[in-house]
Amino acid sequence: MNKYLFELINSAGNLSIQDIILRIVMSAILGIVVYISYRLSHSGTIYSTKFNITLLTLTVLTATVMTVIGNNVALSLGMVGALSIIRFRTSIKDSRDTVYIFWTIIIGICCGVGDFVVAAVGSGVVFLVLLIFGRIKNEHRLLLIIRCERDKENAVRRVLFEYFPTPPVLKAENTTKESIEFLYELNRKMLENAQERERKNAIAAERSSTTLTEILYHLGGIDYVNIVEQSDEIY
C-alpha cells in the first residue's frame, strides 16, 4: 500500500527541471503574444488592463496544471474534482473576451503537455485573425429621441418619413396626457445620406432649413430633439 502511494505521488515527477522550466517559459512567451493581441484589438473604455494581465497569468497557470497532471489519470480526476468547486461570476462584456479566455487555456494545455509547435502555430494564426478582424466594430447606431406635444405626433411622423428615404426603426414610444416621446434607431449612413439629400433639396428650393432638428423645431411644440450614439463601448 505504501509503495503504491509513493508511486502515485511521484508518477508525475518524471520530467526534468529543464523540461518543466521550458514548458512554463514557453507558456509565458505565448501568453505575452495573447497580451499583445488583446491590447491591439481593444481600445478605448472597452480595454481592461486587469483582464489582460489575467489572461497572461491564466496561460501560465494552465500550463502549470497540465505539467503536474501529465498522463496521470488519478491526478487528472482529482484536479477536475478540485476545480469543479470554482464558480466564475464575472460577466463577459465583449464576445471577443471569451475567445481570449479559450485561447489562453488552449495554449496552457499545449505547453503543459509539450506540444510547443501546435501552440505556436495555432497562436500565430489566431493572432493574425484577431489583428485583421479584431478591431472591426459594428456600425455605430444612433438613437433619435424626439419629445413633442401630443397634437404634433402625426406631423413628426410625416417629417421623419419624408426626411429619410428608408424610415428609421421605432424602438419605443412613451406618452403622457400632454406629450409624446419617440425613440428611433438609425445608423450614421442613413443620417448622412438624408442630410445630403435634404441639403440638395434646400439649395434647389432656395431655403435654409437643411437639418432634421431645424425642420422639427420649425413645426413648433417640440420639447427636444436628441441624437445619441450607441456604440459597442457603452455598457
HUHUPE-V457891 format. One record per residue. N is the residue number from 0. PHI is phi in degrees with one decimal (* if undefined). PSI is psi in radians with two decimals (* if undefined). OMEGA is omega in whole degrees, 0 to 359 (* if undefined). Layout:
n-><N N>
phi-><PHI PHI>
psi-><PSI PSI>
omega-><OMEGA OMEGA>
//
This chain:
n-><0 1 2 3 4 5 6 7 8 9 10 11 12 13 14 15 16 17 18 19 20 21 22 23 24 25 26 27 28 29 30 31 32 33 34 35 36 37 38 39 40 41 42 43 44 45 46 47 48 49 50 51 52 53 54 55 56 57 58 59 60 61 62 63 64 65 66 67 68 69 70 71 72 73 74 75 76 77 78 79 80 81 82 83 84 85 86 87 88 89 90 91 92 93 94 95 96 97 98 99 100 101 102 103 104 105 106 107 108 109 110 111 112 113 114 115 116 117 118 119 120 121 122 123 124 125 126 127 128 129 130 131 132 133 134 135 136 137 138 139 140 141 142 143 144 145 146 147 148 149 150 151 152 153 154 155 156 157 158 159 160 161 162 163 164 165 166 167 168 169 170 171 172 173 174 175 176 177 178 179 180 181 182 183 184 185 186 187 188 189 190 191 192 193 194 195 196 197 198 199 200 201 202 203 204 205 206 207 208 209 210 211 212 213 214 215 216 217 218 219 220 221 222 223 224 225 226 227 228 229 230 231 232 233 234>
phi-><* -62.9 -66.1 -64.8 -63.8 -64.5 -67.1 -65.0 -68.3 -96.7 -67.9 -92.3 -98.1 -80.5 -78.2 -79.9 -61.3 -63.4 -65.4 -63.9 -62.6 -60.5 -66.7 -69.4 -66.3 -62.8 -65.0 -66.9 -63.7 -69.4 -64.5 -66.3 -61.3 -62.2 -59.0 -65.7 -61.7 -63.9 -67.6 -77.3 -88.4 -118.8 -148.6 71.5 -71.2 -74.6 -78.9 -124.6 -65.4 -61.8 -65.5 -64.5 -65.6 -61.9 -61.3 -62.6 -66.1 -62.8 -62.0 -67.1 -63.9 -64.2 -63.6 -63.7 -62.8 -67.1 -65.6 -68.3 -69.0 58.5 -103.8 -83.0 -66.5 -62.6 -67.1 -64.8 -66.0 -65.2 -68.0 -61.3 -65.7 -69.4 -76.4 -69.0 -83.1 -83.0 -121.9 -97.7 -105.9 -71.6 -79.8 -92.8 -82.9 -122.8 -61.7 -66.8 -62.7 -62.8 -60.9 -67.1 -64.0 -64.3 -60.9 -63.6 -65.0 -64.9 -60.3 -61.8 -66.0 -62.2 -68.9 -65.7 -99.4 90.1 -88.7 -71.0 -64.8 -60.9 -63.8 -70.8 -66.1 -60.5 -66.7 -63.7 -66.7 -63.1 -60.3 -66.3 -62.1 -71.0 -68.2 -80.1 -107.0 -67.2 -90.1 -74.0 -117.1 -63.7 -58.1 -58.3 -91.0 -117.0 -106.5 -99.6 -114.0 -128.9 -122.0 -147.9 -71.3 -60.1 -75.9 -98.6 -58.9 -65.1 -65.0 -64.7 -60.6 -66.2 -63.1 -64.4 -65.6 -81.1 -74.9 -101.1 -58.2 -109.6 -57.7 -68.0 -85.9 -79.3 -95.9 -157.2 -142.5 -108.7 -127.2 -127.4 -66.3 -104.0 -137.7 -141.3 -123.2 -104.9 -129.9 -108.3 -109.8 -146.1 -109.3 -65.0 -65.7 -59.2 -67.2 -65.3 -65.0 -65.8 -65.5 -66.0 -65.0 -67.7 -64.5 -65.6 -65.0 -66.7 -65.6 -65.8 -91.0 55.6 -126.6 -100.7 -76.3 -114.8 -107.7 -63.9 -63.9 -63.8 -66.2 -67.7 -65.6 -67.4 -68.2 83.8 75.8 -97.2 -75.5 -161.8 -132.1 -119.4 -120.4 -115.5 -83.2 -114.3 -104.0 -69.6 -92.0 -97.8 -125.3>
psi-><-0.81 -0.67 -0.67 -0.77 -0.67 -0.76 -0.63 -0.74 -0.64 0.11 -0.45 0.05 0.47 -0.26 2.52 2.92 -0.66 -0.71 -0.73 -0.81 -0.72 -0.77 -0.72 -0.73 -0.73 -0.68 -0.65 -0.70 -0.82 -0.50 -0.60 -0.61 -0.75 -0.73 -0.81 -0.73 -0.77 -0.67 -0.62 -0.58 -0.18 2.49 2.86 -2.64 -0.27 -0.34 2.34 2.01 -0.70 -0.76 -0.65 -0.75 -0.62 -0.69 -0.78 -0.77 -0.69 -0.61 -0.82 -0.72 -0.73 -0.72 -0.67 -0.77 -0.77 -0.56 -0.69 -0.74 -0.90 -2.25 0.27 1.95 -0.72 -0.75 -0.67 -0.72 -0.70 -0.65 -0.70 -0.73 -0.66 -0.72 -0.32 -0.30 -0.14 2.33 2.19 2.12 -0.08 2.22 2.51 2.00 -0.53 2.33 -0.45 -0.46 -0.61 -0.71 -0.75 -0.63 -0.81 -0.64 -0.84 -0.69 -0.75 -0.72 -0.77 -0.69 -0.81 -0.80 -0.59 -0.52 0.02 0.17 1.27 -0.60 -0.79 -0.78 -0.72 -0.80 -0.80 -0.73 -0.65 -0.74 -0.79 -0.68 -0.78 -0.72 -0.81 -0.52 -0.65 -0.79 -0.18 -0.50 -0.02 2.23 2.81 2.55 2.30 2.23 2.57 2.39 2.10 2.01 2.14 2.25 2.27 3.08 2.70 -0.62 -0.10 0.12 -0.92 -0.63 -0.72 -0.77 -0.70 -0.69 -0.79 -0.69 -0.63 -0.55 -0.72 2.19 -0.71 1.95 2.42 2.84 2.21 2.03 -0.54 2.66 1.92 2.28 2.60 -3.09 -0.56 -0.42 2.95 2.47 2.23 2.50 1.88 2.58 2.27 2.94 2.97 -0.60 -0.71 -0.77 -0.75 -0.72 -0.72 -0.70 -0.70 -0.74 -0.72 -0.60 -0.74 -0.71 -0.66 -0.68 -0.74 -0.63 -0.01 0.88 2.88 -0.31 1.78 -0.20 2.74 -0.71 -0.70 -0.71 -0.73 -0.80 -0.45 -0.37 -0.54 2.69 0.26 2.11 -0.84 2.75 2.02 2.43 2.01 2.30 2.26 1.65 3.07 -0.23 0.05 2.18 *>
omega-><180 180 179 179 180 179 179 181 185 182 179 184 181 181 176 178 180 179 180 180 181 182 180 181 179 178 178 179 179 174 176 175 176 180 181 180 180 180 182 185 178 180 178 184 181 181 179 179 180 179 179 177 177 178 179 180 180 178 181 180 179 177 179 179 180 176 179 183 182 177 183 182 182 179 180 178 178 179 177 179 180 182 182 180 182 178 180 182 183 180 178 183 182 181 178 179 177 178 181 178 178 180 180 180 180 177 180 179 181 180 180 179 175 178 185 181 178 181 183 181 179 180 179 180 180 179 180 180 181 178 182 188 187 182 178 180 174 178 184 177 179 176 178 183 182 175 184 176 184 183 178 184 182 179 179 179 181 179 180 180 180 185 183 176 173 184 178 183 177 182 181 178 182 184 168 181 184 188 177 181 178 174 181 175 176 177 186 181 177 182 181 179 179 179 179 179 180 179 179 179 180 178 181 181 180 175 188 184 183 182 181 182 179 180 181 180 178 178 186 179 180 179 178 174 181 173 185 178 179 183 181 183 179 181 *>
//
